Amino acid sequence: MTLEHKKYIFIELGKFLSQFLENESVNNPTVLHNDLFFNEFLDLIKLSQSHNGWYTPEQVYFSIQSWASALTADNLNQWLASYDFKEIIPKTVGLILAGNIPLVGFHDFLSVLITGHKVLVKTSSNDQHLLPFLAKYIISVEPKMENHITFVEGKLENFDAVIATGSNNTARYFEYYFKDKPSIIRKSRNSVAVLNGQESKEQMIALGEDVFRYFGLGCRNVSKIFIPKDYNFDSFFNGMFPYQDVIKYEKYANNYDYNKAVFLMSNFNLLDNEFLIIKEDASYASPISSVFYEFYDSLDEIKTRLAADKEQIQCIVSNNLIENSIAFGHTQKPNLWDYADNIDTIDFLIRI
């Protein structure tokens, strides 16, 4: 298959996904194979929360629309224009996927197939249904893709390279087990925001999107804020207030109650608005329903700190205070060329 034909396949997938909106999904008769897949996908979305309690319809629809927006001709052309695919020898690439947010492994899946390799996928037990369904749709658009896509339940075997995502503990296992294969091993990371107190009300509300989208389970979710010593927390809490309904979700509420109890028993000083706990802490990884904060004296101090800790950080959000930082509200809206851990997946796949 030519690169242009592979782009066509994923553009058609993007058109299919674009039909599924939280408020109203509309069957577009011009979309390929809707008669086979439209109603089945609606049913799968409705069942997603029964498969994984964190996969509420709101979160699943958000993920679907994010990929629908990404899978356009313009985006695919811009993403792939700078690469040379002429010398690629097709190989089999194993994927070990996370399941913390819906379709979290789709970018790796797309990258392997768009570069002409075969993909051998081990899904997370927390996300076993969405990606296989999209694979079925892709195969319906181009039946030859069936020979390029395999899902496995046991251990990976007969592969040439691997991309594996897990915790810091599982990453050590991956590094040992795959030491003789070309690999990308992704560990735990977190995202941070650097504030100076001059942010607008709109920016702080957008920061709430970075905190609460997917209930804070993604590595691109902001789990910590850096603030000046005279910071007024009213601005932060006012920005978080529009997201108060998050406490109505049982799994989130249970985490809130548990983590608050643990913090209080440890006699930590907390700030709390009844659905989000704010705790001063030097760590980056805050538990669900909480955000850590740390004071700073100067931006230069923070820049040095973040540079030293870059292996622990996925995204930095700020109002242009930090070079290459992301605008408020955009951490969970990455472009195709915004690579996880700043590792160029396409370049890796070209070179294996």
C-alpha positions, 0 to 999 in steps of 0.5 A: 500500500502506498502512503497516500492510500494509508492516509486515505484509510485513516481519513475515512476513519476520522470521518466515521468518528466525527459522527459521534457527539455526546449531545447528538450522534448523527448518521452521515450517509456518505460515511463508508460502512455506516450500515455495519458499524454506526449503531454497533459503535453507539452501543459500544460507547454506551457500554464503555463504562461497564467495561471500565468505570472511568470511561464515562460517555462524556470522556469516551466521546471526548476522546473520539472527537479528539481523534476525529479532529486529528485524522484529517488530510491536512493534519496527516499531510503536515505530520508526515511531510518531513519523513522519508518512508522510501527505505522502510522494510516492513516489520512486526512491531509489538505494542503493549498499551496502557488503559488509563484513558480511552484510546490512549494507545491509538497514536502508537497503533496509527504510527506503526500502520502508517509507516507500513509495518505490521502491528501486534497489539496487547491491550490493557485489561482496562481498555479491551474494546475500543481499539479492536472495534476501530481496527475492524472498521479500518479492515472494512475500509481496506481488507488488506489491513487484516494482514497487518493487525493482530491482537493478542491476549498472552505474551508478545511473540514473534516481533521485531521491535516493541513500544511498551507503556506502563508504570515505572515498575513495569518499565524496569521489567520491559527494559529487561525483557525487551533488551535485545529488541529496538524499543520505546519504553514509556514510564510514568509521567505527569504534567504541571502548570506554572502560574504567576497570579496574572492569569485571566479567569478564562485561563484558570477555567481552561486549566480546570480542563487540564486538571479534570479531563479523564478525571486526571488519569492521563499523563497529560493531566496537570497534577501539580502547580508552581506558584509564587509565594504571594499567590492568591488561591481564590483565582485557582479555586474560582477556575476549578468551580465549574467542574464541581460535578466531577464529585457526582461520579462514584469512583472519583468521589470514592477517591476523593474521600479516601485521599482526603482521609489519608491526608488528614490522618497524616496531619497535612495542611490542606486546601479543599473545595469539597471536590478537589484537595490542594496539598503542598508537596514536592512530588509531581504525581498527585493522587486522583482528586488532588493537585499538589502545589509548590511555591517558587521565588523566581521563574529561573529557579523553576526553569532549572528545576523543570529542566532537571526533572524533564524525564518525569514531566509530560507537559508544562502549561503556562501563559508563555512563562516557560519556553515551549509550554502549552496554552491552558486547556490544551493538554488533552488536545495534542496534535499528531506531531506532539509525541509522548515523552518527546520521542519521535515515534515515526523516526523510530519506526523508520529506523528499525 
